[in-house]
Amino acid sequence: MARQFVISPDVNVRNITDWFILNTKVQRMTGEAFHATAYTDFADLHTAYFDGLADLVFANAADTAMLVRDHGYLPIAAASGVSKEALVVVSADGSLYGLSDLPSQLTVASTDAPDVERICRILLEPANLGPADLTLQVKPNPVLVAKAVMRDEVQAGFLPQDAYDELSDMVKDQLRVIIASKIYVVRNSFLASPAIADKIDAIWAGLESMNGDPGSAELLAGLGAPNGWERLSMEDTRFMIDLMDALSQQ
């Protein structure tokens, strides 16, 4: 039976081919068949989690907290020196230029990625905008969040920094960033389900071997790990889980 390598909607969508190349490498690392599935909708991804169809995943911080705590997933690695930041965007054609311009009631588009939503809600606190002041529209992926802002379906959008960076120049010219986070410790994590716990050392060895391989530099950049991979301990993971819990209390 093939193992499942799931690709989250919040990874670099331009370079999805690189994730399938990595899947082939994982097969060589482990000697097992892995089937890669790229999800474009967080609801479908979360269904895969609950149905046991995610043996290996590069999970965002909120999903990491849920998978480790509730389903016994184990950390493997994270991109070295890369954090998951978020930002709030508005239409470049509108009259909103900063937090002080935001109305007392705000319509917002966001994906179903709790880490990004939590960070952006905190970014809006200086504008005296609390949960009761926001009307949220959930979109399947960051591209549709951007489109909702551009089409004036909503007044603002919550986006991961990396997803914003990967938007085309034409799209970014139609958006205005009004505030961005600088947290540094929130990041995506490679996690293994308990079913493949015996493959973790092999997967890490394979990922680590990419770090010193000049031939892997382009692939690493495409995967959002230009500095290579670093081993992720359970202590590191629990610290991030505690932070996500703290953000959820805000």
N, C-alpha and C positions, 0 to 999 in steps of 0.2 A: 504494500500500500504506500502510495506517495505521501510524503510529508508536505505540509502546506506552509509556504513562505508568503505572508501577506504584505502588500505594499499599501501604505496608508494614503488617503487623499491629500495629506499635508506634506508629502515629500515633494521634491523638485519635479514638477510635472513635465518640464521640457526634456528632462533627461531620463524618461521612464525606461528607455532601452538599457541604460546602464544598470538598472536594478535587475533586469532579466539576465544581464551578463553576470552580475554578482550571484544570482541564483545558480547559474551554471557552476560558478566557482565553489559555492557552498556544497553542491553535489560532489565535487571533487574532494573538498575538505573532509566530508563526512562519509563518503562512499554510499550515500543513500540518495534515492530519488526525491527531489523537492519540486513541487509544482508552485510556480509563482502566480499570484493573482493580484492585479492592481485594482484597488477599489476607488471609485470616484465619489462615493457617498458614505459618510460616517455611519449612517444608520445600518447600511449593509455590512460595513466593517464590524460594528459592534455585534451584529447578529452572528457573524463568523466567529467572533470570540466566544460567545455563549454556546454556540453549536460545536465547539471544540475543533474548529477548522483553521486554527492559527498556531502552528508549531513554532515558527520563527517569525518575529515581527520587529519592525523598527518603529517603536511606539512613541507618541507624544507624551508629555509629562503627566497629563491627567489619565491617559490610558495606562501608562506605566504604573501609576498608583493603584488603579483598579485591578490590573492583571497580577501584580505582585502580591497585593494584600488579599484579594478575594479568590484568586485562581492559582496561586503558588508558582507563578512564573519566576524565572531566575535571570538576573542581569548578566550580560556578556560584555558589551562594549558601547562606547559612545564616540562621536566624532571629537577628536582632540581640539580643544580651544574654540569650539563652536557652541554658542548658546541659542536658545529659542526665545527670541524677542518678539514683541507684538507692537502694532501701531494702529492708530485711529485715522481713517481717511475720510475726506469729504469731497464733493465735486469741485473741480478746479474752476468751474464756471459760476459757482455760487458765491454767496456773501460771507461764508464762514471761513475765517482765517486763523482763528485760535480758540482756545478753550473759552475765553470771555465772550465769544460770539455765539456760543451754542445756546439754543433755546432751553427753557425750563422743562420741556417735554421733548424727548428725542427718539426718532425712529432709527433703528440700527439693523444692519445685516451682519450676520456672523455665521461661521460654520458651526457644526455640532462638535467643536473641539474645546472642551471646558478650560484648558490651560490658557488659550488665547483670550477667550471671553473673560475669564477671571482677571487676567492682567489688564485688559483694556477697561474693564469696569473700574478698577483701581485708578487707572490713568485719568478717568473722568471725574474722580472725586473732587479735585480742586475746583471744578465747575459746579459743585453742589448738585451733581446728578447721581442719585442713588438708584437702587433697583426699581423702585416704584415710578421713577421718572423715565425709564427706558422701555420702549416697545421693540421687542426683538423679533426679527424675521430670520429663521434658520435656513441657510442655503447649503446645498450638498458639498460645495468645494469653494476655495478662495477665489477662483476666477468668476464664479457667479456672484460672490459678494461684491467684487469690483464692478461688475456689470450693473448690479442693483443700484450702486452709488452713482455710476455714470448716467443711468437712465432716470435718476431722481425718484426711484421707487422708495428710497430711504434717504435720510439726511446724513447718515454716517455709516462707515463700515469698520469692522474689526478684522485685521489681517495679520497673519504671521509675517515677520520681517522678511524671511527667506522667500515666501510666496510672493510678496510684493516685489522683491528684487528681480524675480523671474518673469514678471509681467512685461509685455512688450513696451517699448518706449511710447508707442501710440496710446496705449492704455494708461500708462503712468502720467502722460501729459494731461489726461483728463481727470486726474486725481490730485488732491492736495493732502499732504500729511500734516496733521495739526499737533500730534504728540506721539512719541515713541518711547518704549521701555528700555531700560538698561539694567537688567536684573543679573545677567551673566551666569546664573547657576541652573536655570531651567533648560533642559535639553531633551532631545529625542534619545531613546535607548534601544539597543538591540536586546531583545528578551527571548528566552527559550521556554517553551512549555515544559512541565514536568515530564512529558512523554519523551523528550529528547535531552534530558539532563545529562545523559552519558555522552552527548555529542558536543557539549559546551567547550571543553578543552580543545577539541579539534577545530571547531569554528573559530575560537579565539586565535589559535595558532595560525590559521589561514588568514584571518584579518590582519594580524600583526605582521605577517610576512609581506603584506601589501605595502606597509609603511616604508620599508627600505628598498622597494622595487621601483626604479625609474619608469619601467614600463606600465606601472599601475597609477602613475601620477594623474593622467587624464581621467581615468575611471574614478579615482578618489574625488577629484574635483566635481565630476558629474553627480556623484553620490552625496555631495554636500559635506565631504570630509577632506578638504584640501590639505590638512595637516596630518592626515592619517587617523588611525583609531587608537583609543586608549582603553585599557581594561576597566570595567565598571564593577566596583565592589558592592556588596549588599549594603554596606554602611553608607556609601555615596547615594545609593538609590533610596534608602530610607530617609536620608536628609532631604532629598527632593520631594519625597512623598509628604513629609511633615510640612514642607513649604507649601505644597499644593493644598494641603488641608487648611493651613493658615490663610491662604488666599481665598479659599471657599467660605471662610468665616467673615470676610470683609463685607 
